[in-house]
Amino acid sequence: MSLFEVRSAIATDLSHLMGMDHSCTSDYVWQLELRREQGQVTANFREVRLPRSIKVEYPRNPLSLADARTRCDIMLVASEPDELVGYICASEQRAFLLAWVTDLVVAPGWRRKGAASTLLSAIQAWALERGMRRVILETQSKNQAMIRLAQKFGYEFCGYNDQYYPTQDVALFFGRALK
């Protein structure tokens, strides 16, 4: 049983959500190695431990959250009795029967307490109810916590896009079929 209530975001939530620290720290990065040979390109990723923890800035401007809310099909928030602790945004890609999770943020004081798992479970349930067959998560190659969450939920690496974010960071994509 979750400690968190999950509900649809409302306009008055946005100022609090924008004020959250969206950054995270990481000890690892998925390092991309591209090899080009005659008529062939090989892309390899390997998880590399960094010499020290780094602060990973969020790839989008949190102040543009109101715009994100209008671009996504669903934005859910997780709350603990008197406090919003995180949010998740997803879009429905009906032609492909998939839900695409673009944002998953939990306030630093609430991380590793189940809020992200609760939000991801809620999005999976939403996607299933809407007839979606698959969920895709996107994350920066340096966001170790999100990569571990994806793996914990049975998501598998399914692609990448170099310089995907406005910050020019590599995006990793993890997908999972819904039952």
N, C-alpha and C positions, 0 to 999 in steps of 0.2 A: 504494500500500500504506500502510495506516494505521500510525502509531507507537503507537497505543493498543489495548489489549485491551478488549473490551466483553464484559460478563457480567451476569447477573442480580444485583441487589443482594441482600445478605444482612443479617440483623439487625445483625451486628457492624459493618457499614459506616455505619450511621445516625449514630453519634456524630461520626464524621469529616465526613460530609456536612452535618450540622447546623452544624458549626463553620466551614464555608466562608463566605467573604464572598459573599453572594448579590447584593449591590448591583452596579450598573454605572454608568458615566458616559455621558453623551450630549450631543451638540451640537445635536440636532434633536428636534422633537416633531411628531407628526401632530395638528394642531390641528383640533378639531371646531367647525364652525359650523352651527347649526340655525336654519332660517328657517321660521316658521309663517305661513302665509297662509290665506285661506278654504279650508277643506277639504283643505289640502295641507301637508305638512311636507317640507322639503328638508334633507338632511344632506350637507354637504361636508367633506372632509378636505383639508388642504394641509400639506405638509411645511414647517415653519418652522425656520430656523436660529436657535438661541438666542444671546443676546448673549455668553454664556459657558457653558462646560461645567457640567453639573449632575450631582449624584449622584442616581441613581434607586434608591430603596430597593426591595427585593423586595416584591411585593404580598401575599405570604403569610408567616406566621411560620415561619422555618426550623425552629424547635423542634417544630413540629407535623408534621414529616416522617414520623414513625412512623405517624401517622394517614393521611397522604397515601399511604403505601405500601400500606395496607390498602384505600384507596378506588380506587386505580388497578389496572388489570389487568396492567401490566408496569412495572417500574422497572429500568432498566439503569444500570450505572456504567461509566465509562471509566477505565482505569488505565494508568499508566506503571509500569514494573517494581515500584517500591516505594511508589507513591502513587496514591490515588484523585484524579482530576482533574476529574470532573464526573459528572452524572447526568441522566437524562431519565425522565419518567413519562408514561404514556399509558393511556387507557381505550378499550375497544372498545364501540362503539355498534352492536351487531349489527343492530338493526332498520333502520338507515340505511346499513349496510355501511361504516362509517367508524371511523377511529382518531382520537382527540382527544388531542393533546399539551398537557398542562397545565403542565408544568415542564421547563425545560432550563437547567441551571446548570453553569458551568465556573468553576473556581477562577481568580482573577485572574492568577496567574503562568502559567497555561496557555491563556489566551485568545489567539485569532488563530493557533493552532498546529494546528488541525484537529480538536480534540476534539468541538466541537459538531457539526461536519459528520459525524464518525464516528458519533456518537450518533443524529443524525437519520437517517442512512442505515440504521442498524440498526433503528430503529423502522419505517421504511418497509418494510424487508425482512420484519419481523415481521408488519406489517399485511397485506402481500401474501400471505404464507404462510397467514394466517387468512382469506383471501378478502375482505378489505376492498377497497373500490374507491376510497376517498378518505382523505386525512389532513388534519386541521384543526389548525393551530397557533394558540394564543392568546398574546397578549403585550400589555404595556402600551403605550400610545401614545407613551411617551417612550423605549422600549427600542430605540434605533436599531440596535444590533448584531443583535438578534433579527429585526427587520424586514428588514435587509440579508441575513441568512442565509436567511430565507424567500424573498426575491426571488431570491437566488442559486440556490436549489433549484427555482425555477419555480413557487412558490406565488403565488397571486393574492389580493388583498384581497377578502374575501367577506362582511364584516359587522363590526359593532361592538356593544358593549353599554356604555352610559354607567353609571358607578358599579358596575361588575361586581365588582371586587375588594373585600376588606374595607377596603382603603385608600381606597375610593371612586374609584379611577382608572378611566379608560376602557380597556376591553379591545378590541383589534383582533383580527380573525380572518382567517387566511390559509389557503386551501385549495388542494389539488392532487389531481388524479386520479392513481391508480396504474395502471401498465401491466401 
